[in-house]
């Protein structure tokens, strides 16, 4: 298939699958109380349903970006979409919490195969001075999916049962497959070697770190937990040293980070991934357990957040090409941090829900200022031959942030519940889909959740600092129009 066709057609096909895999990052949050009750599990086990997906999504991303370069982004995208869709059906048919966690892990592998290909195709088919608009659509889909997920999840949980938040992916996956076969071009491939030691070190290190953080409270932070966390950190340090000494093709090309915009974008998107994931867990337990809302009602509280993010993102993405790259994302991170601080203040048994919705609207606007501008800045200066690797690194960073955010909020929620005399939440059965709790513990329960949600608020401040350090795109990008045209022509040659 010719690479000369309109790149917007390919992008429109890719965002269908991209929307679906990002939806599954947050759609489970609203279903957690229902899964907890149906599976007779505890909070830590239920949060593993999210963490397993995020972990197997994050670990392979560095190598799946290279797979797209080697075998073609379209081919790897289609394989990943097939794995993801089949695993979604497995999730919906799971009868135990262990089987559901295993199926979610398989889903994550499919998502890891798909995600880098979307950014790589944008980088390889759009010239640098038009990527802002393309990333605006990509970023709008990313922001909208992470916010619409709970709303759709609430409707499905209330109407059909929690299983359907996964089963619904099957028809969507089939449609996405057909569109990709039809509209996505077959791009030129590049030979690559694969860094097997790097894959093993990064995977083992991340697993040990995430497992130790998330399970710490379950083991009363015993010495074995600290040994696990320390081992994870040491293995990840060994991974970085291995990559620095690799004179072939390292899994993590450290040369990419010589571009300050790429380096700072990665720090910022890690903070974003951690914050969005960590924010949703206490928010939905509060709305369903303290305010006794159904999954649909609790998700609709965040409707203004989703609507503002989806509507504003394409416009902000296009506008971001015209201003200094630090302005829009810095403002976005600052506003998002303020909105999460407001959530913490409002988490009482009697706070007016309208104020919660207004804080959510502010969060939606801030999300629109972050996703697309960050992605555009990160990829703006990438050489064509490193498009897949750069996309893999960027998406890995986002997912590592998300999985660490999920693990950290799990540990912090359990710790704050224990500190407030609620036994880590396990003596609160949260029976029924909504997970309502007795009146006499609502003050303590909401206080614990309000304290926990401060974590993503502080993490967002990292994004403020990182985006404030951006330099102009032109600092390391081709500035000569002829050079830009030559670079764009080389993509479609």
N, C-alpha and C positions, 0 to 999 in steps of 0.2 A: 504494500500500500504506500502511496506517495506521501512523503512528509510535507508536500507543498500545500495540502489542503488546509482550510481554515483551522487554526489551532483552537479556537473557541469551541468548535464541535467536539474535539477530543476532550477538552476540559469539562464541558457540560456532561459528557458521559462518565468521566472519572469521578466527578463530585457526587454522583449517586451512590457509588460504593463507598467513597470516602465519608459521606454523611452517615451511612449505616454503621461503619466501624467506630466512628467517634460517638455515635449515639449510644453504643453499648458501653462506653466509658462511664456514662452518668445515668442511663436508664435504670440501672439496678438500684441506685440509691433510694428511689421512691418505693421500691419493692422489698427493701431489706426487712422491714417489720413483718411483712406477709411471709417471706421466705423463712425468717426466724421462727415464726409460729408453725408454719406448715412442716418444716423439717425438724422441729424440736431441737434447734441448735442454740448456741449462745452468740453474743455479739462478735467475738473474735472470729468464730467460724464463718459467720455470715459475711464479715468484711473480707475474708479470704476469697469469697466469690468474686469480689472486685479486684483484690490484689493479685490473684492468680492470673487473671486476664491481663492486668497491667504489666506484670513481671514477664510473662512469656511474649508480650507485645514489645517490651523494651529491649530485652536481651538480644534478640536476633537482628534488630534494625540496622546495626552497623554492617552486617554481612548481606542483608537482603537488598540494601542499596547497591552494593557491588554486583549482586546477582542480576539486577536490572541492567547495569552497564554491560555485563558479560553476555546475558542471554536475551536481552531486550526487555524494556520496562513493560511493554504490553503483555508479553508472555508470562512474566512473573506476577503481574497484577491479576491475570486471569486464574493462575494457579492458586494464588492467595484467596481470591474471591470464592473459588470452589471449596477450599478448606474451611473458610469462615462460614459459608452457608451451611455446609454439612454439620459443622460443630454447633451451629445455632439450633439445628433440629435436635441434636444430642442433648443440648442444654434443656430444651423444652420437655424432653422425655425422661429426664433424670428423676430418679426416685429417692436418692439419698443426698445428703449435703456433700459427701465425698465425691460422688459421681458428678454432681453439678460443678464442683471446683475443678475436677479433671476436664470436663467439657469446656469450661471457661478457659482453661489453659490452652486447649486446642484452638479455641476461637482466637486467642491472642496471637498464636503462630500465624494464622491466616491473615490477621490484621497487619502483622509485621511484614509479611510479604507484599502487601498492597500499598501501604502508606508511602514509602520512599518513592515509589514509581510516580505518584501524582505530582510531587514537587519536582522530580527529575524531568518529567515531560514538560512542565511549565518552563523550567530553566532552559530546556533544549529546543523549545518551539517558539518561545516569545523572546524578542530582543530585550536587552536590559531596560530600555526606556519605556517599554510597554508592560513590564512585569508587574508594576504596581497595581494596574487595573485587574490583571489576571489573579494576582495574589489577593486582591480585594474580594473576588468571588470565592477563591479558595479559603481565605480567612473568614469570610462571612459564613461559609458552610461549617467551618470548624467551630466558630463561636456559637452559631445557631444550634448545631447538633448537641453540643455539651449542655445547652440550656433547655432545648426542646425535649431532650431525652426524658427528663422526669415527668413532663406534662403528658407525653405519649404513654410513658410507663404507667402513670396513675390511671389513665383511661383504660388501659389494657388490664391492669391488676384488678380494678373494680369491676370491669365488665366481663372479663373472660378468665381471670386468674393469672398469677405471676408467670406461669409457663409461657404465656403468649407474648411476653416481651422479647422472647427468643424466637418463637415459632414464626412471628411476623417477618423475621429476616429472610425466610426462605423465598417467598414470592419476590421480595425486593431484590434479593441476591440474583435471582434468575433474570429479572429485568436488567439489572446492572451488567450482568454477563453479556446479554444480547447487545446492549448499547456499546459496550467496550469492544466487542468483536467487530461491530459495524463502523464505529467512529474513531477509535484510537489508532493512530498510525504506527506502523512498524519502524522504529528508529534504528539507525546504525548501532552496532554493538562494538565493544572494546574488550580485548583480552585482559583478564585479570587473574592474579594468583590469590588464593584465599588463605588468610592467616589463621590456621587452626588453633595454635597456642593462644592467640588473642581472643578467639571465640570462647575457648574453655575458661581462660582467666576472667574475662568480663562476666560470663554467665555464672560461674561459681561465686565470684565476689559479690555480685548483686544479690544472688539468692541468699547468701549468708547474712548480708547486711539487712535485707528486708525481713527475713524470717526472725532475726534477733530483735529488731525494733518492734515488729508487730506482736510477737509472742512474749515479749518481756514481761508484761503484766500477768500473763497466765502462769508464768514460772516464778512470780514474785521477784523478778530481776535477780535471779540467782547467779552465781559465778559462771555457770555454763552459758547463760545468755550473753554476758559481757565477753566471754571468750569467743562466742559465735560472732558478735558484732565486730570485735577486734580482728578476728580472722578475715571477715569480709573486707574490712578497711585495708588490711595488709595485702590481701590478694588483689584488690583494685589498684593499690600502689604498685604492686608487681606488674600489673597489666600496663600501667602508664609507662613504667620503665622499659618494659618489653617493646612497647610501641615506639618509644624514643630511639631504641637501639636497632629497630627493624630497618634494614637498608633495602628491603624489597618493596612489597606493597603492604604496609601496616593496615590493620583493621580500622584504626583511628588515625588518619593522616594529621599529625600534629601541625603540619605546615598550614592547614586551613585556618588555624587560630592566630596566624600572623596577621590576618586581616582583623583589625580591632572590631569592626562592625559585626563580623561573623562571631567572634569570641563573646562580645557583649550580648548579642542576640541569643546565643545559647544559654548564657547565664540567666537572661531575662525570661526565656521561654521555660526553663526549668522551674523558676519561681512561679510562673503562671500555671504550669501543669500541676505542681504541688498544691497550689492554693485552690484552684477550681475543684480538684478531687477532694481535698480535705474539707472544704466548706460545705459540701453537699451532705455529708454523713450526719453531723450534728443538726443541721438545718431541718432535715426531713424527720429525724427522730423527735425533734422538738415539736414540729407541726403536727405529727401524727400521735405522739405519745402524751405530750403536754396539752396541746390544743384540741386533741381528739378529732382531727380531720381525717377524712378518707384519703387514700392515695391520690385520687383525682383532685380533691379540694386542695390538698397540700401542694400539689404540682402547679395548680392554677395560681397560687400565690406568687409564683415566679413567672407568670405569663408576661408581665411588663418587661421583665429582664430579657426573656427570649425575643419578644417582638422588637424591642429597641435595638438589641444586638444584631438581629437579622436584617432589619431595615437600614440601619446606619452603616454597617460594615462595608458594603460595596462602594458607597459614596466616600467614606473616609479612606478606604484603600486607594481609590483613584486620586483623591486630594493629596495623599501622602507623598506622591511623586513630586509635588511642587514645593514642598517645604523641607526644612532640615529634618533628617530622620530621627532626631532625638525628641522633637517637640511633641508629636502626637502620642507615642507610647509612654513617654514619661508622665504626661498628663493622665493617660489611661490607668497606669499603675497606681498613681496617687489617688484617683477617684475610686478605684476598686478597693484599695485599702480602707478608705473612709467608709465605703458602703459595708464592708465586712465588720468594721468596728461598730457601725450602727446595728448590725444584726446582733452582735454580742450584747449591746445595751438593751435591745428590745426583747431578748429571750427571757421573758417573765411570763407567768401564767395568765396575766391580764393585759398585756400590751395590745394596743389597737393594731389589728392586722393590716390596716391601710398603710400604716407607717412602715411595716415590714415590706409591703409591696412597693412603696416609694423607694426604699433603700435598694430593693431589687432592680427597679428601673435605672437607678444610678449605676448599679453594677453592670447592667446590660449595655449602657452607653459606653462605659469604660472598657468592656470587653471588645466592643467594636473598634476602639482605639488601639488595641493591642495585637490581636491575631494577625490581621493582614499586614500592617506596617512592619511588624517584627519579621514576618516571613519574607517580605520584599527586601528588607535591609539585609537579612542573613544571606540571601541568594544572589544579591545584585552583582557582586564582584566575582562569583565563582567561575573558574574556567570550565569550558564545556566538558572536558574529559574528566572533571571531578564532580560533575553534577550529581551523579548517583551517590557518591561517597558523601558529598556535602549534605544532600537531602537526608541520607541515612543518619549522619551525625546529629543534625538538627532535630530530627524526629526522635532519635534515641534520647537526646537530652531532655526533650519535653516529656517523654514517657518515663524516664528515670525519675524526673521530678514528680510525676504523677504517682508512681508506685511508692516512692518514699513518703509522699504526702499521705497516701492511703494508709501506709504502715504506721506513720507517726500519729495520725488522728485516731487510729484504732487504739494505740497504746495510751494516748492522752485522754480519750473519752473514758476508757476503762479506769484509768488512774483517778480522774476527777470524780467519777461516780463513786469509787471506793472512798475517796477523801470526803465525800459528802454523805457517807454512811449508807451507800446503796449497793455495797458488795460487788462492785464492778458491773452492776447492771444485771447480773445473772439471776438474782433473786426476784427481779422484776420480770415476770413471764411475758408481758406484753401480748396477752392472748388476743386473738382476733386480728384481722388484717391491719386495722389502724393502730394497734399496739397501745391503747389507752392505759394509763397507769392510775393508781388510787390518788385521790385528792390530797391526802396528807403528805405525799412525797413529791408533789409537783414542783414546789418551790426549790427543793434540793436538786431535783432532776434537771430542771431548766437552768439552774445556776451552774451545774456541772457542764452542761452543754454550751452555755454562754462562755464559760471560761475556756473550753476546748476550742471554740471557733476563733478565739484570738490568735491561735497559731497561724492560720492562713493569712490573717491580717498583717502579722509581722513579716511573714515570708514575702508578701507583696512589696515590702519596702526594698528588698533585694532587687526587684525588677525596676523600681524607681531609680536606684543608683546605677544599675547596668545600662538602662536606656539613656540616662543622662550623659553617659560617656561615649555615645555614638559620635562618629565623625561624618563628614559629608560623603555621600556616595562617590563623588568624583575624586576623592582622595586616592583611591586605588583602582577605580574603574577606568576603562578606556574613555578618554575625553574627546578624541578626534572623531568627528562624525563618520569619516571614511572607515576608520578602524572599527567603529561600532557596527557599520553596515557589513563590513567583512566578517566580523564575528557572527552577526546574525545570519549571513549567507552560509557560513560554514555549518550551521545547524541543519539547514535544509539541503545541503549538498549531497 
